[in-house]
């Protein structure tokens, strides 16, 4: 098991080499510090505690200073344990290189809070009939339907009632890592992940899938524009090029054609 803590930046879209558009979530993954190593002998289970993002001095409590000093770091805001993660020592850093394109991950976060909601929105119940008086009440169309058994003349816990919607821990499983950018501390994950922009995320190996997918080949826009430019130049020298050729091969072929043309002109 391996995992890392990050922050949701937002969503964008990328193009594959075949021209397909894929939606991706951009996750900022600053270097995580290992602030505690838990072992089965001492703690009863194996885990690695990761911490990220410095706390404000006004929010730091005195006991935290010495606790984080053991890992030779400053007090952190976001602290989580990753179960069954091992192989790291106290004070080590974990960055975006932990995951590679094609890895399958589970992403956990606090979902968007949507306030008080009725049963139609919260539990996906059907609306009432729009004719013949609906179902009674001041808002007959969207009122709560049958609650089922109420033996004991009371409403049992767990009934599908109106109430607070969202703002709860949610995990979306089996998402694919499209690209890792260690230089800019970013991970690009295919599809959407829980939480609003700026939400703190826990990214771990997929629990239900250990199979790694083949990395998606993304379109390199700079390279594509450079190839198009070489194609236009190649027409002047009656040079046939193939898009499957690498940029280096195309440049070499064009230089050779230019040199040959200049030699003939002399």
N, C-alpha and C positions, 0 to 999 in steps of 0.2 A: 504494500500500500504506500502511496505517496500523495502528498497534498500541498497546497499553497494558499495563502490568503491574498485577496486582491480587491479592487474597487471597480465597480461598473462605470464605464465612461459614457456609453451610449451604443447605438446601433448604426451600421452603415452597410454598404454592399460592395462586393468584389466580383470581378469577372474571371472565369476560368480560362485556360488556354483554348478550350473549345468554344468560348463565347457565351457560356451559360452564366446567368446572374445568381449569386448566392447571398442571402442575408447573413451578416455576422454581427456578433456583439464584441465590442472592444473592451477589454479588461486590463486596467493598469495593475501590474504586479510588481510593486517595489520589492527590493530584497528583504526577505523575511529573516528574522533572527531566531535561532533556536534558544529558547530561554529555560527549557527544562526537558530532560530526557527521562522518561518513565520506563521502568523495567518490571518484569513479572516477579523477580525476587524481592524487590523493595516495595513496589506499589500494587502488585497483584495483576497487572496488565501492562502491555507494551504500547507506548504512545510517544509522540514527539510534540512538545508544545511550541507553537510558532507565534511570533509577535511582530507587529508592523505598525508604522506611523507613530511618531513621537507625540507624547502628551504635552499640553501646555503646562508651564511651571505652576500656574495657579491651580491646576487640577491634580497635581502629583501629591500623593500621601507619603509620609515619611517611610513606612514599611516597604513601599514599592521601590524606593531608591536603592536599598541594600539588596532587595530581591533581584532586580535587573542588573545590578552591579556584578553579580556572580557570573552573568553572561557577557560582561564587559560592554554593556549597552545602556542606553537611557530608558526611562519608563515609557512603555508603549500603550497605545490606546486600544488596539485590537489584538486580543490574545485568545488563541483557540488550540485545543489538543486534536491531533490527527491520530486516531487509533490505528494500531498495527504498523505505524511508520517507524522505521528504524534505520540505523546506519549513519546517524548524525551525532555530533558531539556538541556539548554546551558552548554557545557562542558562535557556532557555524552560521553561515548565511545561505539561504535558498532563494534562487532567482528563477526567471522565466524559462531557463534552459532545462528545468526539471521535466517539462512536457515538450513533446515534439508534435509536428503536424501529423495527423492521423490517429493520435491518441483519443480514446473514448473516456469521457469524464462525467462525473455528477457534480452539479453546481447547487449549493445551498445558500439561501439568503432570506431576509425578511421581506415578504411580499408587500406590494403597495397597499396602504390602508385606504378603504373606501367609505369609512363612516358607517352610519346606521343604514341598513338595507332591508327591504321587504323580502318575502319568500320567493317572489318571482325571480329576482336578481340573485338572491343569496343561495337558493336551493334549486333553481331552474324549474320551479313549479309552473303548471299551465295557468294561463289567465282564464277568468270566468267568461261566460257567454256575453256577447256585446248586445244582445237583444233580450226581451222578456225580463227586464229588471236585473240582469246580471246575476248576482247571488245574494243581494241584500247588503245593507251597510252603506256608509257614505261613499266608499269607493268600491263598488261591487265587483268590478272587473279584475282588480289586482289584490283582492283580499286573500287571507290565508285559507287554504283548503282544509280537508279533513286531517286531524292530528292522529288518527288511529285510536288505539286502546287507551282509555283514560280511567280504567278501573281503579277504585279507591278515590274517585272523584277529585283527581288531581292531575296535573300535567307532568309527565315523567321527563327526566333529563334526557337530552339527546333528540328531542322532537324538532322537526324542521320549522322553527319559528323565526320571525324577524329578529334582527340583531346586528352586532358588529361584524362587518365583512372585511376581510383582508388583514394586513399587519400581523401575519403569523409566519412561522418558519416553513419554507417550502423548498423542496428539492426537485430539480428537473434532471432526469437520468439520461444516460447514453447520448450525450452531446459530443460532437466531434471538434477537436482542435484543428483549425485550418492553418494557422501560422503562429510561430513564436518569434518575437522580436526582442532579443536580449538587450540589444543596444538601447532601445527606447522603453524597456520594461513593460512590454505589452504581450497579451495573448489574444488571438482572434478566435472566437468560438462560433461555430455554425449555429444559427438559430437564435432564439431569445433565451434569456436567463431571468430568474426571479429578481424582483426589487426595482426601485426607481433609479434614475441616474444618480450616481454617487453612492449607491448601496454597497455595503461591505459583503464580499463573497467568500465562500469556502469552496475551493476547487479540489476534488479528489478523484482518484482512479474510479472508474465505473464499477459499482458493486455487482451488477448483473451481467457484465460483459468484459471479458479479458482480451477480446480480439482487437488487434490494432488494424485500422483501415489503411489503405494506400493513400499517401499524402495527395491532396488535391493540387493539381498544377495550376497555379494562378497566372493570369496574364500580366506580363511585365510591360507596362505602357511605354516606358522609355525605350526598351529594346524594340518594341513593335514599331514605334515611330522612326527609330534609326534604320530598321529593316526597310520600311517604306521609302525612306530617303535614298537608300542604296538601290532599291528597285528602280526608282525614277532615273537615277544616274546610269544604271546598267542598260537602259533602253538606248542611250546615245551610242553605246559601244556594241549593240546587238548581243549582249551577254544574257544568257538564260540562267536564272537563279531559281532556287526552290525555297519556299518558306520554311521547310523543315531543316534547312541548313542553319548552323549557328551563326551568330552575328560575326564572330571571328572569321569563319570560313567565307562568309559573304564579302567581308572587307578584303580578305586576301585575294579572292577571285576578281573583285573590282580593281584592286591595285595592279594585278597582273594584266588585266585587259587595258587599263590606262597606259601602263608601261609599254605594252605591245603596240598600241595605237600611236604613241609618241615616237616609237622606233621606226614605224612605217612611214610617218610623216617626214622624218629626217632623210 
